[in-house]
Amino acid sequence: MQIWLLLPGLLLVGLSLYDALYTTLGRGGGPLTKRLSRGAWRFTQSDVGQRVSGFFFSQLGLVVLLLAIFSWTVLLWAGWTLVFLASDGAIVAASSGAPAGFWSRVYFVGYTLVTLGLGDYQPEGAVWQMLTTTASLSGLIVLSLAISYVLPVLQAAVDRRGTAAALWGLGETPEEIIRTMWDPDRGCEAFEQHLIGLTPALTTLAQQHLAYPVLHHFRGSRRREALAPSLAALDEALSIAEHALSGDCLSPGAFHPARAAIDTLLDRLQEQSVEPSSEAPTPPSLSGLRSDGYPVCSDEAYYESLREDVCDRRRRMLLGLVEGEGWDWDHVLDGYDD
């Protein structure tokens, strides 16, 4: 028996099973899936990635998801092939009993993993029969995990687009959201109800990004379906309400949970390789609100408050997310839909 083939083969099998199990059942992605997800993100930030069409970006999540499942399958197939290559007599032809060649063993492992049973090749001896049964079981496990993983990821992607559409419905820009939320007679009561309703969706989305590392690659091709610019617009509106509008526009019971949900989502995205920008983005102008009689402070006082450490870090993270998903800050401030 050739140990130098057996041990690497078992290592590849173990790596495939560990990554599949940890990704589908554990807290976040396994080592291979995380690296694949981060590699895809870095590609989108490269010069080549920036020239790729928007259609590709909209399908990137599905591509990364299928690549993760493909990597589990290839590693498992390659690992068991090495194991059955470790002995000349491990696999033999059913009709003649002659030892199988290289490609015959690759073929044998393939149909064993998809649990098709024994065909024109078979294992020779009790040890290799048990290993064949183990290989078939491992293939069944990976296949079942892949199927059970795809469905909730696709559902989470639908939820992500739904949350983006709900944020878009509040207003296309920070200024429009402020105009929606503030009423001279009723205050922000109506907006608070929307905000309270959105907070659980944002919290759930944060946990889904933790569970499914490929989720942040599912991005909308239109502005109204894109999470990043709409999330940034909402956060900028909350900053205006907190730092620029006079009086208590939003009650703490509505404001703080919403801001905490946004911070949690950004933390989860940063764990999945989204990096903050080196500089904070341009703040929205208050001149339009001021000219329409909204009780806002001066631009200088507002901009100074945005330089606080926590606020500055969050805004840089939002800019990194917006640019990383193929948009720019003008889509946040202007809100036009492509």
Backbone as numpy.savetxt, mean C-alpha at the origin, in Angstrom:
# Nx Ny Nz CAx CAy CAz Cx Cy Cz
23.74 -38.13 -1.61 22.90 -36.93 -1.61 23.78 -35.68 -1.61
23.40 -34.72 -2.41 24.19 -33.50 -2.55 23.60 -32.41 -1.63
24.29 -32.25 -0.47 23.81 -31.30 0.54 23.82 -29.87 0.00
24.76 -29.55 -0.89 24.87 -28.19 -1.40 23.67 -27.80 -2.27
22.87 -28.77 -2.69 21.61 -28.49 -3.37 20.42 -28.56 -2.41
20.50 -29.51 -1.46 19.39 -29.71 -0.54 19.18 -28.51 0.38
20.24 -28.02 1.00 20.10 -26.94 1.97 19.61 -25.63 1.35
20.21 -25.17 0.22 19.65 -23.96 -0.41 18.20 -24.14 -0.84
17.85 -25.36 -1.30 16.47 -25.61 -1.70 15.51 -25.46 -0.54
15.85 -26.06 0.61 15.00 -25.93 1.79 14.94 -24.49 2.26
16.04 -23.74 2.11 16.06 -22.33 2.50 15.09 -21.53 1.64
15.08 -21.78 0.34 14.16 -21.07 -0.55 12.71 -21.42 -0.24
12.46 -22.69 0.05 11.11 -23.10 0.41 10.66 -22.39 1.69
11.55 -22.37 2.69 11.22 -21.70 3.94 10.98 -20.22 3.76
11.81 -19.57 2.92 11.65 -18.15 2.68 10.32 -17.85 2.00
9.95 -18.67 1.04 8.68 -18.47 0.35 7.50 -18.61 1.31
7.51 -19.67 2.11 6.42 -19.90 3.05 6.37 -18.81 4.12
7.53 -18.40 4.62 7.57 -17.37 5.66 7.02 -16.05 5.12
7.44 -15.67 3.92 6.99 -14.40 3.37 5.49 -14.43 3.09
5.02 -15.55 2.55 3.58 -15.67 2.26 2.76 -15.66 3.54
3.20 -16.39 4.55 2.46 -16.44 5.80 2.49 -15.10 6.52
3.66 -14.48 6.59 3.79 -13.21 7.31 3.02 -12.10 6.60
3.04 -12.12 5.27 2.34 -11.08 4.52 0.83 -11.20 4.66
0.33 -12.42 4.59 -1.12 -12.62 4.59 -1.72 -12.71 5.98
-0.94 -13.18 6.96 -1.48 -13.39 8.30 -0.82 -12.54 9.37
0.34 -11.97 9.05 1.09 -11.23 10.06 0.80 -9.75 10.06
1.66 -9.01 10.73 1.51 -7.56 10.87 2.33 -6.87 9.78
1.72 -6.71 8.65 2.42 -6.09 7.53 3.02 -7.13 6.61
3.83 -6.67 5.67 4.39 -7.55 4.67 5.62 -8.28 5.15
5.87 -9.44 4.52 7.09 -10.16 4.78 8.28 -9.46 4.15
9.50 -9.97 4.38 10.69 -9.28 3.88 10.72 -9.12 2.37
10.29 -10.13 1.63 10.30 -10.02 0.17 9.23 -9.06 -0.33
8.04 -9.17 0.23 6.94 -8.30 -0.20 7.23 -6.85 0.12
7.81 -6.58 1.29 8.16 -5.21 1.64 9.20 -4.64 0.70
10.21 -5.45 0.38 11.25 -4.97 -0.54 10.68 -4.73 -1.94
9.78 -5.59 -2.35 9.13 -5.42 -3.65 8.31 -4.14 -3.67
7.57 -3.89 -2.59 6.74 -2.69 -2.51 7.61 -1.44 -2.49
8.68 -1.47 -1.71 9.57 -0.30 -1.65 10.30 -0.09 -2.97
10.66 -1.18 -3.62 11.30 -1.04 -4.93 10.38 -0.41 -5.95
9.09 -0.79 -5.91 8.12 -0.19 -6.83 7.96 1.29 -6.53
7.96 1.65 -5.24 7.83 3.08 -4.88 9.03 3.87 -5.38
10.23 3.30 -5.17 11.44 4.01 -5.63 11.45 4.14 -7.15
10.92 3.14 -7.84 10.84 3.24 -9.30 9.96 4.41 -9.71
8.85 4.59 -9.01 7.96 5.70 -9.37 8.62 7.05 -9.13
9.62 7.09 -8.22 10.31 8.35 -7.95 11.50 8.58 -8.87
11.90 7.57 -9.64 13.06 7.70 -10.51 12.70 8.49 -11.77
13.72 8.87 -12.51 13.50 9.61 -13.76 12.69 8.79 -14.76
12.99 7.50 -14.81 12.24 6.63 -15.72 10.79 6.52 -15.28
10.59 6.35 -13.97 9.24 6.23 -13.46 8.41 7.48 -13.68
9.04 8.64 -13.62 8.30 9.89 -13.80 7.81 10.04 -15.24
8.44 9.31 -16.18 8.03 9.41 -17.58 7.00 8.35 -17.97
6.68 7.46 -17.03 5.72 6.41 -17.32 4.32 7.00 -17.35
3.46 6.43 -18.19 2.11 6.96 -18.37 1.28 6.80 -17.11
0.25 7.65 -17.00 -0.64 7.59 -15.86 -1.40 6.29 -15.77
-1.68 5.64 -16.92 -2.39 4.36 -16.90 -1.57 3.32 -16.14
-0.25 3.32 -16.36 0.60 2.36 -15.66 0.54 2.60 -14.15
0.59 3.88 -13.75 0.52 4.19 -12.33 -0.79 3.71 -11.72
-1.88 3.83 -12.46 -3.17 3.41 -11.93 -3.25 1.89 -11.79
-2.43 1.15 -12.54 -2.43 -0.31 -12.48 -1.26 -0.85 -11.65
-0.46 0.04 -11.07 0.75 -0.40 -10.38 0.43 -1.29 -9.19
-0.64 -0.99 -8.46 -0.99 -1.81 -7.31 -1.26 -3.25 -7.70
-2.01 -3.45 -8.77 -2.30 -4.81 -9.23 -1.03 -5.50 -9.69
-0.14 -4.76 -10.36 1.12 -5.33 -10.82 1.97 -5.80 -9.64
2.11 -4.96 -8.62 2.91 -5.31 -7.44 2.29 -6.50 -6.70
0.97 -6.52 -6.60 0.29 -7.63 -5.93 0.56 -8.94 -6.66
0.44 -8.94 -7.98 0.70 -10.17 -8.75 2.17 -10.57 -8.70
3.06 -9.58 -8.68 4.49 -9.89 -8.57 4.82 -10.54 -7.23
4.17 -10.10 -6.16 4.41 -10.70 -4.86 4.00 -12.18 -4.87
2.82 -12.46 -5.41 2.36 -13.86 -5.49 3.25 -14.66 -6.42
3.68 -14.05 -7.52 4.58 -14.73 -8.46 5.91 -15.07 -7.79
6.43 -14.15 -6.96 7.70 -14.41 -6.28 7.58 -15.58 -5.30
6.44 -15.68 -4.59 6.24 -16.83 -3.70 6.26 -18.13 -4.50
5.59 -18.12 -5.64 5.49 -19.33 -6.46 6.85 -19.73 -7.02
7.58 -18.75 -7.56 8.89 -19.05 -8.16 9.87 -19.57 -7.11
9.89 -18.93 -5.93 10.80 -19.39 -4.87 10.46 -20.79 -4.43
9.18 -21.07 -4.28 8.76 -22.40 -3.85 9.11 -23.44 -4.91
8.87 -23.12 -6.15 9.16 -24.03 -7.25 10.66 -24.28 -7.36
11.45 -23.20 -7.30 12.90 -23.34 -7.40 13.46 -24.11 -6.21
12.92 -23.83 -5.01 13.42 -24.52 -3.83 13.19 -26.01 -3.87
11.98 -26.42 -4.20 11.69 -27.86 -4.25 12.42 -28.53 -5.42
12.65 -27.80 -6.49 13.43 -28.38 -7.60 14.84 -28.70 -7.14
15.45 -27.79 -6.38 16.80 -28.04 -5.85 16.79 -29.24 -4.90
15.75 -29.34 -4.07 15.66 -30.47 -3.14 15.62 -31.79 -3.91
14.81 -31.87 -4.96 14.69 -33.14 -5.70 15.84 -33.37 -6.67
16.69 -32.36 -6.84 17.92 -32.55 -7.61 19.06 -33.07 -6.74
18.84 -33.08 -5.41 19.92 -33.44 -4.50 20.29 -34.91 -4.57
19.43 -35.74 -5.14 19.74 -37.17 -5.27 19.38 -37.63 -6.68
20.27 -38.37 -7.29 20.03 -38.83 -8.66 18.79 -39.71 -8.75
18.53 -40.50 -7.72 17.42 -41.43 -7.77 16.16 -40.94 -7.09
16.08 -39.64 -6.79 14.91 -39.11 -6.07 13.64 -39.24 -6.90
13.73 -38.90 -8.18 12.58 -38.93 -9.07 12.90 -39.84 -10.24
11.99 -40.74 -10.55 12.22 -41.68 -11.65 10.99 -41.69 -12.55
11.20 -42.14 -13.79 10.08 -42.30 -14.72 9.19 -43.45 -14.26
7.88 -43.23 -14.30 6.95 -44.25 -13.81 6.99 -45.52 -14.66
7.26 -45.38 -15.94 7.20 -46.53 -16.83 8.48 -47.36 -16.82
9.63 -46.64 -16.83 10.92 -47.35 -16.96 11.73 -47.41 -15.67
11.45 -46.53 -14.72 12.24 -46.47 -13.50 13.55 -45.75 -13.67
13.79 -45.14 -14.83 15.03 -44.40 -15.07 15.01 -43.06 -14.34
16.16 -42.63 -13.80 16.20 -41.34 -13.11 15.77 -40.20 -14.04
14.99 -39.29 -13.50 14.50 -38.15 -14.28 15.61 -37.13 -14.48
15.57 -36.45 -15.63 16.52 -35.38 -15.89 16.11 -34.08 -15.23
16.90 -33.01 -15.52 16.67 -31.71 -14.86 15.28 -31.18 -15.16
14.93 -31.05 -16.45 13.65 -30.46 -16.80 12.48 -31.35 -16.40
12.71 -32.64 -16.36 11.66 -33.55 -15.90 11.37 -33.32 -14.42
12.40 -33.02 -13.66 12.20 -32.74 -12.23 11.52 -31.39 -12.02
11.87 -30.41 -12.85 11.18 -29.12 -12.79 9.69 -29.34 -13.07
9.41 -30.13 -14.08 8.02 -30.46 -14.44 7.32 -31.19 -13.30
8.02 -32.17 -12.69 7.45 -32.94 -11.59 7.09 -32.03 -10.42
7.99 -31.13 -10.06 7.74 -30.21 -8.95 6.56 -29.30 -9.27
6.48 -28.85 -10.51 5.40 -27.95 -10.90 4.03 -28.57 -10.70
3.83 -29.77 -11.22 2.48 -30.33 -11.08 2.25 -30.88 -9.68
3.32 -31.12 -8.92 3.14 -31.50 -7.51 2.66 -30.31 -6.69
3.23 -29.13 -6.95 2.85 -27.93 -6.18 1.40 -27.53 -6.42
0.91 -27.73 -7.62 -0.49 -27.38 -7.89 -1.42 -28.56 -7.60
-0.88 -29.55 -6.89 -1.63 -30.71 -6.38 -2.38 -31.47 -7.48
-1.73 -31.66 -8.61 -2.33 -32.44 -9.70 -2.13 -33.95 -9.51
-1.32 -34.31 -8.50 -1.07 -35.73 -8.26 0.13 -36.22 -9.05
0.36 -37.52 -9.01 1.49 -38.11 -9.70 1.13 -38.40 -11.15
2.12 -38.22 -12.02 1.91 -38.45 -13.44 2.90 -39.45 -13.98
3.64 -39.03 -15.00 4.59 -39.95 -15.62 5.92 -40.00 -14.88
6.05 -39.25 -13.78 7.24 -39.34 -12.92 6.78 -39.50 -11.49
7.61 -40.18 -10.68 7.21 -40.46 -9.31 8.45 -40.48 -8.41
8.24 -40.23 -7.09 9.37 -40.29 -6.16 9.77 -41.73 -5.88
11.03 -41.93 -5.62 11.57 -43.26 -5.38 12.01 -43.37 -3.93
11.34 -44.17 -3.15 11.72 -44.36 -1.76 10.84 -43.56 -0.82
10.81 -43.99 0.45 9.91 -43.40 1.44 10.25 -41.93 1.72
11.56 -41.61 1.79 11.95 -40.23 2.11 11.45 -39.28 1.04
11.64 -39.61 -0.20 11.24 -38.72 -1.29 9.73 -38.71 -1.48
9.08 -39.79 -1.11 7.61 -39.79 -1.13 7.06 -38.82 -0.09
7.68 -38.81 1.11 7.24 -37.88 2.15 7.53 -36.44 1.75
8.68 -36.22 1.12 9.01 -34.87 0.68 8.06 -34.41 -0.44
7.65 -35.35 -1.29 6.67 -35.01 -2.33 5.35 -34.59 -1.70
4.92 -35.31 -0.68 3.68 -34.95 0.02 3.83 -33.57 0.67
4.99 -33.31 1.27 5.24 -32.01 1.90 5.23 -30.89 0.86
5.83 -31.16 -0.30 5.84 -30.16 -1.37 4.42 -29.85 -1.84
3.62 -30.90 -1.99 2.23 -30.70 -2.41 1.46 -29.88 -1.38
1.70 -30.16 -0.09 1.04 -29.40 0.97 1.48 -27.94 0.96
2.77 -27.69 0.75 3.25 -26.31 0.72 2.65 -25.55 -0.46
2.52 -26.23 -1.60 1.89 -25.57 -2.74 0.44 -25.22 -2.47
-0.27 -26.13 -1.80 -1.66 -25.87 -1.45 -1.77 -24.69 -0.49
-0.84 -24.61 0.47 -0.85 -23.51 1.44 -0.63 -22.17 0.75
0.39 -22.09 -0.11 0.69 -20.83 -0.79 -0.46 -20.44 -1.72
-1.01 -21.41 -2.43 -2.13 -21.11 -3.32 -3.33 -20.58 -2.54
-3.64 -21.22 -1.41 -4.77 -20.78 -0.59 -4.52 -19.40 0.00
-3.29 -19.16 0.48 -2.96 -17.85 1.05 -3.04 -16.75 -0.01
-2.59 -17.06 -1.22 -2.61 -16.06 -2.29 -4.05 -15.66 -2.61
-4.93 -16.65 -2.72 -6.32 -16.36 -3.04 -6.98 -15.57 -1.91
-6.71 -15.98 -0.66 -7.31 -15.30 0.48 -6.74 -13.91 0.68
-5.56 -13.64 0.12 -4.92 -12.32 0.25 -5.41 -11.35 -0.81
-5.64 -11.85 -2.01 -6.02 -10.97 -3.12 -7.35 -10.28 -2.85
-8.33 -11.04 -2.39 -9.67 -10.49 -2.23 -9.73 -9.34 -1.23
-9.18 -9.47 -0.01 -9.22 -8.33 0.91 -8.38 -7.14 0.45
-7.28 -7.40 -0.27 -6.49 -6.28 -0.79 -7.31 -5.49 -1.81
-7.98 -6.19 -2.71 -8.81 -5.51 -3.70 -9.97 -4.76 -3.03
-10.53 -5.34 -1.97 -11.59 -4.65 -1.24 -11.05 -3.40 -0.55
-9.84 -3.51 0.02 -9.22 -2.35 0.65 -8.92 -1.26 -0.38
-8.55 -1.67 -1.60 -8.31 -0.68 -2.66 -9.60 0.05 -3.02
-10.72 -0.69 -3.03 -12.01 -0.05 -3.28 -12.34 0.92 -2.15
-12.08 0.51 -0.90 -12.33 1.39 0.24 -11.44 2.64 0.15
-10.23 2.47 -0.32 -9.31 3.61 -0.46 -9.86 4.62 -1.45
-10.34 4.14 -2.60 -10.93 5.05 -3.59 -12.21 5.69 -3.05
-12.99 4.92 -2.29 -14.20 5.48 -1.71 -13.91 6.58 -0.71
-12.87 6.38 0.12 -12.48 7.42 1.06 -11.98 8.66 0.33
-11.22 8.45 -0.75 -10.74 9.59 -1.55 -11.91 10.36 -2.14
-12.92 9.65 -2.64 -14.08 10.32 -3.21 -14.86 11.09 -2.14
-14.94 10.52 -0.93 -15.63 11.22 0.16 -14.88 12.49 0.55
-13.57 12.43 0.58 -12.77 13.63 0.88 -12.94 14.69 -0.22
-12.95 14.23 -1.46 -13.16 15.14 -2.59 -14.52 15.83 -2.48
-15.51 15.10 -1.96 -16.84 15.68 -1.83 -16.92 16.82 -0.83
-15.99 16.86 0.13 -15.98 17.96 1.09 -15.54 19.27 0.46
-14.76 19.17 -0.60 -14.24 20.35 -1.27 -12.99 19.97 -2.03
-12.79 20.64 -3.16 -11.66 20.30 -4.01 -10.35 20.93 -3.53
-10.46 22.00 -2.78 -9.28 22.73 -2.31 -9.45 23.03 -0.83
-8.37 23.39 -0.13 -8.51 23.79 1.27 -9.47 24.96 1.45
-9.40 25.94 0.55 -10.30 27.09 0.66 -11.76 26.67 0.49
-12.02 25.77 -0.45 -13.39 25.33 -0.67 -13.91 24.54 0.52
-13.03 23.76 1.16 -13.44 23.02 2.35 -13.79 23.99 3.47
-12.99 25.06 3.63 -13.30 26.07 4.65 -14.65 26.72 4.37
-14.91 27.03 3.12 -16.19 27.65 2.78 -17.35 26.68 3.05
-17.07 25.39 2.89 -18.10 24.39 3.17 -18.33 24.23 4.68
-17.25 24.29 5.44 -17.35 23.97 6.87 -17.89 25.14 7.70
-17.65 26.40 7.27 -17.94 27.53 8.16 -19.19 28.26 7.70
-20.13 28.34 8.61 -21.37 29.06 8.35 -21.52 30.14 9.42
-21.74 31.41 9.03 -21.82 32.48 10.02 -22.89 32.25 11.08
-23.95 31.56 10.72 -25.06 31.36 11.66 -24.94 30.05 12.44
-24.55 28.97 11.76 -24.52 27.65 12.39 -23.13 27.20 12.78
-22.12 27.97 12.45 -20.76 27.56 12.75 -20.33 26.38 11.89
-19.68 25.39 12.49 -19.16 24.24 11.74 -19.89 22.96 12.08
-21.12 23.08 12.54 -21.85 21.90 12.99 -22.00 20.86 11.89
-22.41 21.30 10.68 -22.62 20.35 9.59 -21.31 19.68 9.18
-20.25 20.47 9.10 -18.95 19.91 8.70 -18.44 18.93 9.75
-18.68 19.22 11.03 -18.23 18.32 12.08 -18.84 16.93 11.92
-20.08 16.87 11.49 -20.72 15.57 11.29 -20.02 14.79 10.18
-19.67 15.49 9.10 -18.91 14.83 8.03 -17.55 14.36 8.54
-16.91 15.20 9.33 -15.57 14.89 9.83 -15.61 13.69 10.77
-16.61 13.67 11.64 -16.76 12.54 12.55 -17.03 11.25 11.78
-17.77 11.35 10.68 -18.03 10.17 9.87 -16.82 9.69 9.10
-15.93 10.60 8.72 -14.74 10.24 7.95 -13.61 9.69 8.83
-13.59 10.06 10.09 -12.49 9.65 10.97 -12.35 8.13 11.07
-13.43 7.36 11.29 -13.26 5.89 11.31 -12.75 5.34 9.98
-13.17 5.94 8.86 -12.69 5.46 7.55 -11.20 5.68 7.41
-10.71 6.83 7.87 -9.27 7.11 7.81 -8.49 6.18 8.75
-9.05 5.92 9.93 -8.39 5.01 10.88 -8.31 3.60 10.31
-9.42 3.14 9.72 -9.43 1.81 9.09 -8.44 1.75 7.94
-8.37 2.82 7.16 -7.44 2.85 6.03 -5.99 2.75 6.50
-5.69 3.39 7.64 -4.34 3.30 8.20 -3.99 1.86 8.56
-4.94 1.14 9.17 -4.69 -0.25 9.53 -4.60 -1.14 8.30
-5.36 -0.81 7.27 -5.28 -1.59 6.03 -3.92 -1.40 5.35
-3.37 -0.20 5.40 -2.04 0.03 4.84 -0.96 -0.72 5.64
-1.21 -0.89 6.93 -0.28 -1.67 7.74 -0.36 -3.15 7.37
-1.57 -3.64 7.17 -1.76 -5.07 6.88 -1.37 -5.42 5.46
-1.60 -4.49 4.51 -1.35 -4.77 3.10 -0.36 -3.76 2.55
0.93 -4.07 2.55 1.94 -3.10 2.12 1.79 -2.66 0.66
1.12 -3.46 -0.16 0.97 -3.09 -1.57 -0.17 -2.11 -1.79
-0.93 -1.82 -0.72 -2.16 -1.03 -0.90 -1.87 0.38 -1.40
-0.77 1.00 -0.94 -0.55 2.39 -1.34 -0.13 2.52 -2.81
0.04 1.38 -3.49 0.30 1.44 -4.94 -1.01 1.47 -5.74
-2.14 1.25 -5.08 -3.43 1.36 -5.76 -3.85 2.83 -5.73
-3.56 3.55 -6.78 -3.81 4.98 -6.81 -4.76 5.34 -7.94
-5.60 6.31 -7.68 -6.56 6.73 -8.68 -5.91 7.49 -9.82
-6.42 7.28 -11.01 -5.88 7.97 -12.17 -6.50 9.34 -12.35
-7.60 9.62 -11.66 -8.24 10.93 -11.70 -8.14 11.59 -10.33
-8.14 12.90 -10.33 -7.96 13.65 -9.08 -9.03 13.29 -8.06
-10.26 13.13 -8.46 -11.34 12.85 -7.53 -11.23 11.46 -6.91
-10.42 10.57 -7.50 -10.24 9.22 -6.98 -8.89 9.05 -6.28
-8.10 10.12 -6.24 -6.75 10.05 -5.68 -6.78 10.43 -4.20
-6.25 9.56 -3.35 -6.29 9.82 -1.92 -5.34 10.93 -1.51
-4.11 10.93 -2.04 -3.07 11.82 -1.54 -3.46 13.30 -1.63
-3.84 13.85 -2.80 -4.17 15.28 -2.85 -5.40 15.65 -2.04
-6.40 14.78 -1.98 -7.60 15.08 -1.19 -7.30 15.05 0.30
-6.46 14.11 0.73 -6.07 14.05 2.13 -5.27 15.30 2.51
-4.39 15.73 1.61 -3.60 16.94 1.86 -4.50 18.17 1.92
-5.51 18.23 1.05 -6.43 19.38 1.05 -7.20 19.44 2.37
-7.65 18.29 2.86 -8.36 18.27 4.14 -7.45 18.70 5.27
-6.23 18.22 5.29 -5.31 18.58 6.36 -4.98 20.07 6.32
-4.81 20.63 5.13 -4.55 22.06 5.01 -5.75 22.86 5.51
-6.96 22.37 5.23 -8.16 23.05 5.72 -8.23 23.00 7.24
-7.87 21.85 7.82 -7.85 21.74 9.27 -6.81 22.68 9.88
-5.69 22.85 9.20 -4.66 23.79 9.68 -5.16 25.22 9.64
-5.90 25.57 8.58 -6.49 26.92 8.52 -7.48 27.11 9.66
-8.32 26.10 9.90 -9.29 26.20 10.98 -8.60 26.31 12.34
-7.46 25.64 12.49 -6.76 25.63 13.77 -5.95 26.91 13.99
-5.28 27.38 12.95 -4.31 28.46 13.13 -4.74 29.81 12.56
-5.70 29.81 11.64 -6.01 31.08 10.96 -7.38 31.64 11.30
-8.39 30.79 11.43 -9.73 31.28 11.75 -9.81 31.69 13.21
-10.41 32.82 13.47 -10.59 33.28 14.85 -11.73 32.51 15.50
-11.62 32.30 16.79 -12.64 31.55 17.50 -12.45 30.06 17.34
-13.28 29.29 18.01 -13.23 27.83 17.95 -14.16 27.37 16.84
-13.59 27.20 15.63 -14.41 26.79 14.49 -14.86 25.35 14.64
-13.95 24.49 15.04 -14.26 23.07 15.21 -14.12 22.67 16.67
-15.03 21.85 17.13 -14.94 21.36 18.51 -13.79 20.37 18.63
-13.13 20.31 19.78 -12.03 19.35 19.96 -12.45 17.91 19.71
-13.72 17.59 20.01 -14.20 16.23 19.82 -14.24 15.80 18.36
-14.33 16.76 17.44 -14.30 16.45 16.01 -12.92 16.65 15.42
-12.23 17.70 15.88 -10.95 18.07 15.27 -9.85 17.07 15.62
-9.65 16.81 16.91 -8.49 16.01 17.33 -8.53 14.56 16.84
-9.68 13.87 16.88 -9.69 12.51 16.31 -9.37 12.49 14.81
-9.88 13.49 14.06 -9.60 13.53 12.62 -8.11 13.76 12.37
-7.52 14.71 13.10 -6.09 14.97 12.93 -5.26 13.76 13.35
-5.67 13.08 14.42 -4.94 11.89 14.86 -5.03 10.78 13.82
-6.20 10.64 13.18 -6.36 9.61 12.15 -5.46 9.90 10.95
-5.34 11.17 10.57 -4.46 11.55 9.46 -3.00 11.26 9.83
-2.61 11.61 11.06 -1.23 11.36 11.51 -0.93 9.86 11.51
-1.87 9.06 11.96 -1.66 7.60 11.98 -1.51 7.06 10.57
-2.34 7.53 9.66 -2.25 7.08 8.27 -0.90 7.47 7.66
-0.44 8.67 7.93 0.86 9.11 7.41 2.00 8.29 8.00
1.89 7.93 9.28 2.92 7.09 9.91 2.96 5.72 9.24
1.79 5.16 8.95 1.76 3.86 8.30 2.35 3.93 6.89
2.06 5.01 6.18 2.60 5.16 4.83 4.11 5.36 4.87
4.61 6.05 5.89 6.05 6.22 5.99 6.73 4.89 6.26
6.08 4.01 7.02 6.62 2.67 7.25 6.70 1.88 5.96
5.85 2.21 4.99 5.83 1.51 3.71 6.68 2.21 2.65
7.62 3.05 3.08 8.64 3.66 2.21 8.28 5.04 1.68
7.12 5.59 1.99 6.82 6.96 1.58 7.67 7.90 2.43
8.42 8.77 1.77 9.35 9.65 2.47 8.88 11.10 2.42
9.08 11.85 3.52 8.68 13.26 3.51 9.56 14.07 2.58
9.00 15.15 2.06 9.77 16.05 1.22 10.80 16.79 2.05
11.84 17.27 1.41 12.89 18.00 2.14 12.42 19.38 2.59
11.42 19.93 1.91 10.91 21.25 2.26 9.39 21.19 2.37
8.85 22.07 3.21 7.39 22.14 3.37 6.76 22.77 2.12
5.55 22.38 1.78 4.89 22.92 0.59 4.41 24.36 0.80
4.02 24.99 -0.28 3.48 26.34 -0.22 2.13 26.33 0.49
1.94 27.18 1.50 0.64 27.20 2.19 -0.43 27.81 1.29
-1.69 27.45 1.50 -2.77 28.07 0.73 -2.92 29.54 1.10
-3.29 30.34 0.14 -3.48 31.77 0.39 -4.78 32.01 1.15
-4.76 32.98 2.04 -5.94 33.36 2.80 -6.64 34.59 2.23
-6.10 35.14 1.15 -6.64 36.40 0.62 -8.09 36.26 0.16
-8.43 35.14 -0.49 -9.80 34.94 -0.96 -10.78 34.87 0.19
-10.41 34.14 1.25 -11.28 34.06 2.43 -11.40 35.41 3.10
-10.28 36.13 3.21 -10.29 37.43 3.87 -11.16 38.43 3.12
-11.06 38.44 1.80 -11.85 39.39 1.01 -13.34 39.10 1.08
-13.71 37.84 1.38 -15.12 37.49 1.50 -15.64 37.60 2.92
-14.82 38.15 3.80 -15.29 38.43 5.14 -15.06 37.34 6.17
-14.29 36.32 5.84 -14.01 35.29 6.81 -13.02 35.82 7.85
-13.23 35.52 9.13 -12.36 36.07 10.19 -11.04 35.33 10.30
-10.13 35.61 9.37 -8.83 34.94 9.36 -7.74 35.92 9.79
-6.67 35.37 10.31 -5.54 36.20 10.74 -4.71 36.62 9.54
-3.65 37.33 9.79 -2.77 37.76 8.71 -2.02 36.56 8.15
-1.57 36.69 6.89 -0.80 35.60 6.28 0.47 35.32 7.05
1.12 36.37 7.55 2.39 36.21 8.26 2.20 35.39 9.53
1.14 35.69 10.28 0.89 34.95 11.52 0.54 33.49 11.22
-0.21 33.28 10.13 -0.59 31.92 9.75 0.63 31.12 9.31
1.46 31.72 8.48 2.64 31.01 7.98 3.60 30.70 9.12
3.70 31.59 10.08 4.59 31.35 11.21 4.11 30.16 12.04
2.81 30.04 12.22 2.28 28.92 13.00 2.51 27.59 12.28
2.58 27.61 10.95 2.82 26.38 10.19 4.25 25.89 10.31
5.13 26.72 10.82 6.55 26.33 10.95 6.81 25.53 12.22
5.78 25.30 13.02 5.95 24.45 14.19 6.41 23.06 13.76
7.21 22.42 14.60 7.84 21.16 14.22 6.85 20.10 13.77
5.79 19.89 14.57 4.83 18.83 14.25 4.10 19.16 12.96
3.65 20.40 12.83 2.91 20.80 11.63 3.80 20.76 10.40
5.04 21.20 10.54 5.96 21.22 9.40 6.26 19.80 8.93
6.47 18.89 9.87 6.77 17.49 9.49 5.57 16.88 8.77
4.37 17.11 9.28 3.18 16.53 8.66 2.99 17.06 7.25
3.21 18.35 7.05 3.01 18.94 5.73 4.08 18.45 4.75
5.30 18.25 5.22 6.34 17.71 4.34 6.03 16.27 3.97
5.46 15.51 4.93 5.06 14.14 4.64 3.93 14.11 3.61
2.99 15.03 3.73 1.89 15.09 2.77 2.40 15.46 1.38
3.36 16.39 1.31 3.93 16.75 0.01 4.65 15.55 -0.61
5.41 14.80 0.21 6.07 13.61 -0.30 5.09 12.57 -0.81
3.96 12.43 -0.12 2.94 11.48 -0.55 2.29 11.93 -1.85
1.96 13.22 -1.93 1.32 13.76 -3.14 2.22 13.57 -4.35
3.48 13.97 -4.22 4.41 13.85 -5.34 4.73 12.39 -5.65
4.78 11.56 -4.62 5.08 10.15 -4.83 3.99 9.43 -5.59
2.76 9.91 -5.50 1.65 9.28 -6.21 1.41 9.92 -7.58
2.37 10.73 -8.04 2.29 11.25 -9.39 1.54 12.56 -9.53
1.25 13.25 -8.42 0.56 14.54 -8.48 1.54 15.63 -8.06
1.10 16.88 -8.11 1.91 17.96 -7.57 1.04 18.81 -6.66
1.66 19.76 -5.96 0.95 20.52 -4.94 -0.13 21.42 -5.55
-0.02 21.74 -6.81 -1.06 22.54 -7.46 -2.39 21.80 -7.48
-2.35 20.46 -7.55 -3.58 19.67 -7.50 -4.25 19.80 -6.14
-3.48 20.11 -5.09 -4.04 20.31 -3.76 -4.64 21.72 -3.65
-3.88 22.72 -4.11 -4.31 24.11 -3.94 -5.37 24.51 -4.97
-5.30 23.94 -6.17 -6.24 24.32 -7.23 -7.38 23.31 -7.40
-7.08 22.04 -7.12 -8.12 21.03 -7.11 -8.68 20.60 -8.44
-8.05 20.97 -9.54 -8.64 20.60 -10.84 -8.52 19.10 -11.05
-9.52 18.56 -11.74 -9.62 17.12 -11.99 -9.16 16.83 -13.41
-8.17 15.93 -13.56 -7.65 15.58 -14.88 -8.41 14.41 -15.44
